[in-house]
Amino acid sequence: MLKVSIVVPVYNAGPYIDLCAPSLLHQTLGKGAYEIIYVDDGSTDDSGQRLDALAGKHAHVRVVHQENSGWPGKPRNVGVREARGEYVQFVDQDDELTPAALEHLHRLAVRNRSDIVLGKVIGTMQGPSNVFKRTVERCTVEDAPLIESLTPHKMFRRDFLLAHDLRFPEGPVRLEDQLFMVRAYLRAKTVSILADHPCYVWKRRDDGGNTSSRGTTPEDYYGHLRTVVDAIKQETRSGPLQDHLLRRSYRVELLRPVGEPRVLKRTGKNLERHFDVVRGMALEAYPPGVRDGLPALTRLRGHLLEEGHLDSLVELARRVQGIRPEVTVDDIRWRDGKLHVTTTVGMRRADGEPLTLVERYGRMLLDPDLLAGIRGAEGWEAPHPLGHAHGELLVHDTAQDLWWYPDADLIPRTQPLGGGRHRVVLTGETVIDPLTLAGGRPMAPGTHMVWASAQLLGVGRRARVTRGDDATRRAGPGIGAGLGPGFGSVRVGSSPHLVISGWGGGPAGQLRLAVRPPGRATLAHRILLRTTSAPHLRRTARTVLDQLPPDVRRRARKLARRADPWSGG
């Protein structure tokens, strides 16, 4: 038996077939250990011919042609039926796998006899996700945040799919991947998460042709969401687990039309139409425990929605949109070859004042100044302000577009401001170890930018970790305003790599680490890395790279990883 079958549904993919194929054809697992099954869903362009040509050149490629079904569900089902591998990996026609993805995923799957394996997702359709914060050998939907990852780009044990008759809905069914995934999660006894290696490259098409971008009506979209909600309710008992699983769609899909930015972009009948559809679903489909378990601001949105206060939702969104994160670097220093960064993260309203809680008569109320004059929001209580507060620092490898999580979480606490006012903040020391940050491996050569991510009172923000006067005054040895933009460097590892820390990217200066292998980088490498460290240039460079032939793209990215940002390093 083959180890893995890759299943790719195809419809009018055209040149994207040639962009995706090299990443599938040359997996390190070995061509004799896996197969690629393309299922052509009645393409009307030259996709069928392109696929047949691939199969003619590569013995581990098979092509199935079928009449058009209108959506990826049936092609995926056909691929599972045709598969000869112990495991099935779904890949969309415009995405890619990293070279060793199958090898890493299959090894983890076999070690744990996993029903499902989630591989770390990167790419233009995927930002950092704490689902992939750590590799998890064995978990279930009850004890891990799996419900936050509902795309089907995962590896499944084929016998598990067949034994439980797990199939995608066929035909033009919105959210068919969510329906498939919630049913799979609820039946899986062992799920594994691979966070140490990037596996799946989820890409946004330049022509906007991703399946998920096709237009729809609110009635159709939320009708399909109701099917997902009903499936969870049918297969779980009322109570904490069911509420937890339903909370994700309530927060993400249901509240999306009545939160910023969408509620501020729609007007008139279009806005009212979306409001009426999601309000009806909120009242009919979700048990009370779903809303009650949300953080203060999110729970308030749900309350205003269910009470029918559309104008209040619009005004709340306008005010919340102006909330900005505030990241203070309290201390930063190298110690024992590791960078220790102590930070405090809070939120400020658009007027510059802190987002606060006010204690009145033994009750903790959500910022009365923020909510002043909003009908239905008067005296809104935040009974457990720390229960939903969490955050961490992240490190972004700009050359590879990879996000890594140092092994630390920030701790929530309340900060008294006087007069019964309190601020919720996240504080703590994060240790960045250049030798282990990248999934237990050394950081790759290149520029790495440091960010903070925070969820406070229902407001989620990601912000650059930047310098400030306080950070400069409290910095450790070798750090200070008098030393200019850099505050030190270390050599780490038995074959020493130079790690240069500094503030870059504008007057505020985002914290960045540059990793250089032994030896000097060329001028071309330095220029390339300077490009990757500037956000607007990085976006432009990434767009250009995606248009290059795969072999040229790989060489360009290799150069970027070897680059060094400062000529004085």
N, C-alpha and C positions, 0 to 999 in steps of 0.2 A: 504494500500500500504506500502511496505517496504521502509525504508529510503534510503538505499544504496544497490547497487549490485556491488560486486567486480568481475571484468572480468579478467581472467588469461589465455592467450594463452599458450599452452603447446606443445612442440615437443621434445621428447627424453630428458626430463629433469632429469630422473633417481633420484638420491639421493637429487638433489636440490629441489625437491618437498617437501621432509621431512624437509629441512632447512627453506623453505619459509612458509610452512603451519601453524606452530604454531603462527606466527605473524598475520595471517589472521583469524585464528579460534577463537581467544580470545580477540577480540576488545572490548573496554569498552563501545561501543555503545549498546551492548547487543545482544545476538544471535537471539532474536526475531525481531530485527530491521533491520537486513541486511542478505544478502546471498552471497555465493561465487560460482561463475560459472566458472568452469574449462572447457576450450574447447580444447580437445585433437586433434591435427592436424595430425592424422594418425601416431602416434608414433610407431617406430619399436622396442623399448626396452620395459621395464616393466612399463613405465609411466602410461599407461591405467589402469593396475591393481592397481597400487599405488593410483590413483585417485578414482577408484571405491571403494577401501578399505576405503578411507577417507569419501566418501559419505555414506558408510554403517555405519560409526560410528557417523557422525555428520549430524543432520537433516537440517542444514542451508547450506549444501554443495550439489551442483548439478554438474554433469559431462555430457558434450556433446561430443560424439565421431564423427569424420568426416574423410573423405579421406584427404590425405595430399595436402595442397595447396601451400606449399613451403615457406611461409612467415607469419608473425603474423597478417597481415591485415585482412584476411578472418575470422580467429578465433575471432578477436575483434569484427568484424561486427556481427557475429553470437551471440556473448555474449550480445551485445546491444539489438539485436532482442529478445533474450530470457529473458532479465532482467525484474524484477518486481519492482525494486527500483525506487524511484523518481530521484535519482542521480546514476551515474555510475562512479566507480573508476577503472582505468586500472592499473594492476600490472603485471610486467613480471615474468616469472617462476623462475628466480634466484634472485629476489629482495625480500624486506620485507617492511611491514608497522610498524611504531612504535605503541605501545599498544593503545594509545588514538587518533590515526590519524583520523579515521572516525568520531569520536565524535566531534573533533575540526573543521574538514573540513565541516561537515554537518551543524554544528551550524552557521558557518560563511556564508555558502551558503543560508540557510533558512533566516537568518537575512537580507540578501541583495537581495534575489531572483536571485542569481548569475547564469549565464549560465555556467561559468567555474570557478573553484577554484584551484589555484596553492598552493600546500603545500610545505613547506620547505624541500629541498632534501639534504640528507647527504649520506656518504658512499664512497667507494673506487673509484667510477666512477664520483664523484662530488666534486670539490673544492668549496671554498667560492664564492658565486654569489651575486652581489648587487641587483639582482631581489628580493632577500629575505632579503634586508636590513631592511625594515619596513613592518609591516602588513598594507595592503591597503584594506579598505572595498569595495570600488567601483572604477573601472578604466576601460579603454579600451586600445586597441593597439595604439591609437592616443596619449595618455597622460601618458603611462607607458612603461618601457622597456620590454614588454612581448615578443617581437620578439627574445630576447636573450634566451628564454626558449622554445625550440621547441620539447622536448620529450613529449610523450603522457601520462606520469605518473601523471595524474591530475584527478580531479573530474568534471564531466559534468552533467548538467541537461539533463535527457534522452529525455524529450519532445523537448528541444532545438535541440538535435542531429536529432531527427526524423523530426521536422518541416522544417529543412534546408537540409534534406537528406545528412547529413554529415557522410560519410563513408570512411574507409581506402581503398586505392587501394588494389586490391587482386592479389595474385601471387607474384613472386619474384621481387618486386619493391623496389629499393633502395630509401632511404629518404622518405618512405611512411608516416612516422610520421611527417616530416616537411610539406608535402603537406596537410595532415589532419589538422595540427595545424594552418597553415596560413589561411586556409579557415575558420576554427572555429573562430579564433581571429577576422577576418574581419566581421563576422556576429554577434559576441557577443555584446550585449548591456551593459552587466555588467559582469566584471571579478573581482574576489577577490584574494588577495594574503595573505596567512597565513605565516608570518615569525616568529611568537612568539613561535611556537612549531615545532620541527622536525617531519616530517610526513613520508617521503618516503626514504627508505634505498636502494640506487642504487649501486649495487655491481658488481665488476669485477670478473668474474669466474676464478678460478685458472687454469682451463684447456683451457682458451681462447675461450670458447664456446659461448660468447655473440653474439647475432645476428649481431650487428654492426661491429664485428671483422672479419666477413667472407670476403674473398678476392674478388676483383673485378678489372675491367679494367678502365682506366681513361675515355675511351669513354662511357662506361656504366654508371659509377658514375656521370659524368658531364652531360650526357644525362638526367638522372633523376633530377639532380639539375636544369637543364633548365626547366623542367616541373614545378618545384616549382616557379621559377622566372616568368614563363609565367602565372601561376595562380595569382600571385600578380599583374602583369601588367594588366591582364584581369579584375580584380575585384577592381582596384583603378584607379583614374585619374592620368595622368602625373602631377608631382609636388612634393612638399616637403614630403608629407606622403609616396608616392610611393618610392621616392628616399631613405627615411629613412628605409623603410622595406627591400628594395633591398640591402642596404649598408651592412647589417649583413652577407648575403651569399657571397657578394663580398669580404668582409674583412676576413671571417672565412674560407669558403670552397674554393673560387676561388683563393685567394692569397696563400693558404697553400702550394701548391707544389713549389712555387717560393720564399718562405721565409724560414728562418732557423727554424728548423734544416733540413727539408726534402730536400731542394734544395742542401744542402751540402752532403747529403748521397747518392743521386742518381747521376749516371754518364752516359755518352754516350747516346745511343739511348733511354734508358729508361727515362732519364731526358728530352731529346728533345721531346719525345712523350707526356709527361705530359705538357710540356711548350706549345706545339702546340695546345693541346686540350683546355687548359684554356685561351690561348691567343685568340683563335677563339671565345670562349664564351664571353670573355671580350669585344671584338669588336662588337659582334652581339647582345648580350642579354641585356646589361646594358646601360641606358641613361647616358649622360655625367654628369648630376647632382649627380649621385651616387659617382663617383670617386672624383668629386670636393668638396664634403662635408666631405672628410676624413682628418685626421691629416697629418702633413707634410710628415713623413717618409712612412706612409701607402699609401698616394697619390703618392709619388715618385715610390713606387713599382708598382702601377697600371700604371703609365706613362711608366716605363721601359718595363713592360709586353706588353702594347698595341703597343709600338714602336718596339718591337721585340728584345730587348737587353738582351738576356739570360746571356751572360758573365757578364754584369753589375749587374744583379740580384744576381748572385752567389757571386760576390765580395762584394756587399752591405750586403748580408746576413752574410758573413764571418766577416765583420766589426761590424755589429749591434749585432751579437751574443756575442761580447766581452763587450758590454755596461752593466755596473753594477749600481744598485741603491746605493745611498748614503743617509743614514738616520742619521741625527744629533739630539740628544736629547738636546734641548736648556735649558730646565728646567723640573724638576719633583718633585712633592711634594704632600703629603696628606693634604687635607683641607676639613673640614666638613664631614669626612668619605668617601671622594671621592679622587681618584688619578687623579691629573692634570698633563698631559704630554704635553709639548710644543715641537714640532718637526719641522724640515726642511728636505724635501726630494728632492733630485736632482738625476741626472744621470751623470756618468763618463764613458768616452770611455775606451777601453782596455789599452791605454797608460797612463791612470790615469788622463788625463785632462778632465775638465768638457765638457759635451755635450752642445754646445753653439748655439746662433744665432749671426749673424754678420750684423750690419746695414751698408748698402752701398747705397748712393744716394736715401735715403728715402725708401729703400726696406729692409725687414728683411729676410736674407738668412739663410737657414739651414746649420749648421756647415760645412764650406768649407774644413776644415782639414779632417773631417770624409769622405767627398765625393770626395776628391782630386783624380783625375785620373779615376773616374768612368764615362764612356761614357754615355751621356744622362742625367747626374745628375748635370751638371755644372750650378752654379747660381740658384739652386733650392730654390724657395721662400716659406716662411712660413708666409703667410699674417695674420693669426689669431692664433698666438701661444698659447694664453691663452684659446681660445674657446674650445679646446679639452683636456685641462689639468684638471685632477681630481684625487682625492685620499683620503684615510682615513686610520685610524688605525683599526685593527681587533684583536679580542681576540679569541684564539683557546682553547677550552676545550678539553684537550688531552685525557681524559678518555672516553668521549662520542664522540670524533671526531666531535665536533660542533663548528661552527664559529659564533661569535656574533659581531655586529657592534655598538660601542658606538655612542651616539647621537651627532655626529659632522662630518663635512667635512673639509678637508684641503683646503686652499685658494691658487689659483695659482697667481704668480706674477713673474715679471722679475727682475733679480738681476744683476746690472751693474758690469762688470768685467774690464772695461777700454778698450780704443782703439776701441770703437764701438762694443765691444763684450758683449753679455748678456747671462745670464743663466736663464732658466725657472725652478722655484722651487715651491714646495707646502709647505705652512707653516700654523701653527695654533695650538691652544690648544685643546686637546681632554680630555674629562672628563669621566673617567671610574667609574661608580657607582656600587659597588658590590651588592647593594640591588635591582637594576632594570635592569642590563645588559642583563640577560638571558630572553629576551622577556617580560620585565616588572617584572620578578621574580628575587630573589637572585641568584647569581652565585652558581653553584653546588659545593660541596666539591671536591677538587682535584687541579691539576696544570693547570694553564691557561697561555699560552704563547702569547705575544703581537707582532704583525706584522704590517708592513706598506704596503699598496698597492698603486701603483701610475701609472698613464698614462700620459706621457709627450712627446709631439711631435711625437706620434705614437709608442713610446716604452712603453710597459707595463711590470712591474716587481712587484714581491712581495718580501719583505725583512724582516729579523728579526730586531726588534728594539733592538739595543745593546748599551752598555755603551761606553763611550769614555772619554778622559781627559777633554774635554770641559764640558760634562755633569756632571762629578764629581765636577769640579770647581764651576759650576753654580747651583748645586743642592741645594734644600731647607734644612731647619733644619732637622737634623738627617740623612743627606745623605752625604757621603763623603768617600774618599779612605781609611781613617783611620778606618772606621767602617766595613771593609771587604765586603763580597759579598752581605750582606743584608742592606737595607736602611730604614727599618721601618716596623711597623705593626700597624693595627688598629682593633678595635672590632666594628662591625656594627650590627644593628638590635636589636629588643626588646629582642630576645633570642640570645645573642651576638655570632656571628661567628668571628673567628679570621682570618684576611686576612693579609698574610705575603708577602711583596713585596721584590724582590731581583733580582740580575743578576746571571744567571746560564748558563750552557751549553757551556763551553769552555772559552778561554782567553777573547774573545770579550764580552761574557756574555749577553745572551738574556734576556730582561725584562720578568719576570714571576710573576704571582700572585698565591699564594697557599691559598686555602680556607679550613678552618678546622671548623667543627661544634663544639658545646660545648663538653667538655670531651676530653680525650687523645686518640689518635689513637694508634693502636697496631703496633708492629714492622713489622708484615706482611703487614699492610696497607702502612707503610712508604716505604718498599721495592717495593711494587707494584706501588706506585706513582713515585718513582725515575725512574722506568722503563718507565712510561708514559711520563716523562719529557725529556727523551733522544730520539732524532728523530730516530736513527737507531734501538734502542731497542724497540721503540714504534711500528715501522713497523713490526718487528719480532713478537712482542706480539699480534698485531692485526691479523696477519696471523694465529697464533696459536689459538686465540680466535674464529676465523671464522670456525675452524674445530671442535670445541667442540659442543656437543649436546646443543640445545637451552636453557634448564634449567640451565645447568652448565655455559653457556656463560653469562646468566643474572646474576647469582650469582657472577661471576668473575668481571663483570663490576660494580656491586653494590659495591664490595670491593674497586675497583679502585676509584670510586667516593667518598668514605669515607676516602681515604688515606690522609696522611700528609707528605710533602716532607722533612722537616727538624726536626731532633730529638731535636734540641734546641728550636723548636717553642713553 
